[in-house]
């Protein structure tokens, strides 16, 4: 993410919708969804509240769109893992674990946007909450396919264990309770694959 000092020149070059999303991403990530009002987003995006509502019917719709973009980044990590390790599902799984491990320093600052958003959005009918749940279901389905392709003895259990480890690593990186989280998570995922292999 760009520093605040570099934002004005960058913002001026973005189309209005992208400026709004860029500002919302920075604010939601650094301050949380509930603490950020539409006027604050408008100020950061160098636009007006009316312009925001032209592009997004409600603040909830803006939050949902932001999380769709974050989810697309995670799905792109699956795509890269599959493209870089064709027909090698074990290596694909390890590539995903490396993606999470490499992301941990940034996560340690503010935390996983999905975990944080779930904490702020207890209403299961909230459109952003549905985005998160659909994303997590898609992610689990793809990981299950990789585990099945890797020939592990119990693909569903293996998927659950890897998911618990990857998501738990993100929380541990944020709260600082465990050191060397990235290295440890890679060793643990490899150990899970060996045990189920």
C-alpha positions in Angstrom: 0.0 0.0 0.0 1.3 3.5 -0.8 2.4 5.8 1.9 0.1 8.8 2.7 2.8 11.2 1.4 2.6 9.6 -2.1 -1.2 9.6 -2.3 -2.2 13.0 -3.7 -0.4 12.7 -7.0 -1.5 9.0 -7.4 -5.1 9.8 -6.5 -5.4 12.6 -9.1 -4.5 10.0 -11.8 -7.2 7.5 -10.8 -10.8 7.5 -12.2 -13.3 8.4 -9.5 -14.5 4.9 -8.7 -10.9 3.6 -8.3 -10.1 6.7 -6.1 -13.0 5.8 -3.8 -12.0 2.2 -3.6 -8.4 3.1 -3.0 -9.3 5.5 -0.2 -11.8 3.0 1.3 -9.2 0.2 1.3 -6.6 2.3 3.1 -9.1 3.6 5.7 -10.9 0.3 6.3 -7.6 -1.5 6.6 -6.0 1.0 9.0 -9.0 2.1 11.0 -11.7 -0.5 10.6 -15.1 -0.5 8.8 -17.3 0.9 11.6 -14.9 3.8 12.5 -14.8 5.2 8.9 -17.6 7.3 7.7 -18.5 8.1 4.1 -17.4 11.7 4.5 -13.9 10.5 5.6 -13.7 8.3 2.5 -14.8 11.2 0.3 -12.2 13.5 1.8 -9.4 10.9 1.4 -10.6 10.2 -2.2 -10.7 13.9 -3.0 -14.4 13.7 -4.0 -17.8 14.1 -2.5 -20.3 11.9 -0.6 -22.7 12.3 -3.6 -20.0 10.9 -5.9 -19.5 7.9 -3.7 -23.3 7.2 -3.7 -23.3 7.5 -7.5 -20.8 4.5 -7.6 -22.0 2.6 -4.5 -25.6 2.6 -3.4 -24.6 2.3 0.3 -21.5 2.2 2.5 -22.3 -1.5 2.9 -22.0 -2.0 -0.9 -18.7 -0.2 -0.9 -17.4 -2.5 1.9 -18.6 -5.5 -0.1 -16.8 -4.4 -3.2 -13.6 -3.7 -1.3 -13.7 -7.3 0.1 -14.4 -8.7 -3.4 -11.2 -7.1 -4.5 -9.3 -8.5 -1.5 -10.8 -11.9 -2.2 -9.7 -11.7 -5.9 -6.1 -11.2 -4.7 -6.3 -14.4 -2.7 -7.9 -16.3 -5.6 -5.1 -15.0 -7.8 -2.7 -16.7 -5.4 -4.4 -20.0 -6.1 -4.2 -19.3 -9.8 -0.5 -18.6 -9.6 0.2 -21.7 -7.5 -1.6 -23.8 -10.1 0.1 -22.1 -13.0 3.6 -22.3 -11.5 3.2 -26.0 -10.4 1.0 -27.6 -13.0 -0.1 -31.2 -12.1 1.9 -31.0 -8.8 -0.8 -30.3 -6.1 1.6 -30.8 -3.2 3.8 -28.0 -4.5 0.7 -25.9 -5.2 -0.3 -26.3 -1.5 3.1 -25.3 -0.4 3.0 -22.3 -2.7 -0.2 -21.1 -1.0 1.4 -21.6 2.4 4.4 -19.5 1.2 1.9 -16.8 0.0 0.4 -16.6 3.5 3.9 -16.8 5.1 5.1 -13.9 2.9 2.0 -11.9 3.7 2.4 -12.1 7.5 4.6 -9.0 8.0 1.8 -6.8 6.5 -0.8 -8.7 8.4 1.0 -8.2 11.7 0.3 -4.4 11.4 -3.5 -4.5 11.2 -4.5 -8.2 10.7 -6.3 -10.2 8.1 -9.0 -8.1 6.4 -11.5 -11.0 6.4 -11.0 -11.8 10.1 -11.2 -8.2 11.1 -14.3 -7.6 8.9 -16.1 -10.7 10.3 -15.5 -9.3 13.8 -17.1 -5.9 12.8 -20.0 -7.5 10.8 -21.9 -9.9 13.1 -25.0 -9.7 10.9 -24.9 -12.7 8.6 -27.2 -11.0 6.2 -24.7 -8.1 5.6 -23.6 -8.1 2.0 -19.9 -7.9 2.9 -20.3 -10.9 5.2 -21.7 -12.9 2.4 -18.7 -11.9 0.2 -16.4 -13.3 2.9 -18.3 -16.5 3.4 -18.5 -17.2 -0.4 -14.8 -16.4 -0.7 -13.9 -18.8 2.1 -16.1 -21.6 0.7 -14.4 -21.1 -2.7 -11.0 -21.2 -1.1 -11.8 -24.3 0.9 -13.1 -26.0 -2.2 -10.0 -25.2 -4.2 -7.7 -26.4 -1.4 -9.7 -29.6 -1.1 -9.2 -30.2 -4.8 -5.4 -29.8 -4.3 -5.4 -32.1 -1.3 -7.4 -34.7 -3.3 -5.0 -34.3 -6.2 -2.0 -34.8 -3.9 -3.4 -38.2 -3.0 -3.6 -37.6 0.8 -5.3 -40.3 2.9 -8.1 -38.0 4.1 -8.5 -34.9 1.9 -11.2 -33.2 4.0 -9.3 -33.6 7.2 -6.1 -32.4 5.6 -7.9 -29.4 4.1 -9.3 -28.5 7.6 -5.9 -28.8 9.3 -4.1 -26.7 6.7 -6.9 -24.1 6.8 -6.7 -23.9 10.6 -2.9 -23.5 10.5 -3.0 -20.8 7.8 -5.7 -18.8 9.4 -4.3 -19.2 12.9 -0.9 -18.0 11.6 -2.5 -14.8 10.5 -4.0 -14.2 14.0 -0.7 -15.1 15.7 1.2 -12.7 13.5 -1.2 -10.0 14.4 -1.1 -10.5 18.1 2.6 -11.2 18.2 2.3 -14.3 20.4 4.5 -16.6 18.3 7.9 -15.7 16.7 9.0 -16.9 13.3 5.4 -17.5 12.3 6.2 -17.7 8.5 8.9 -20.3 8.9 6.9 -22.3 11.4 3.7 -22.3 9.2 5.6 -23.7 6.2 7.1 -26.5 8.4 3.7 -27.3 9.9 1.9 -27.5 6.5 4.6 -29.7 5.1 4.2 -31.9 8.2 0.5 -32.2 7.7 1.0 -33.2 4.1 3.6 -35.8 5.1 1.3 -37.2 7.8 -1.6 -37.5 5.4 0.5 -38.7 2.5 
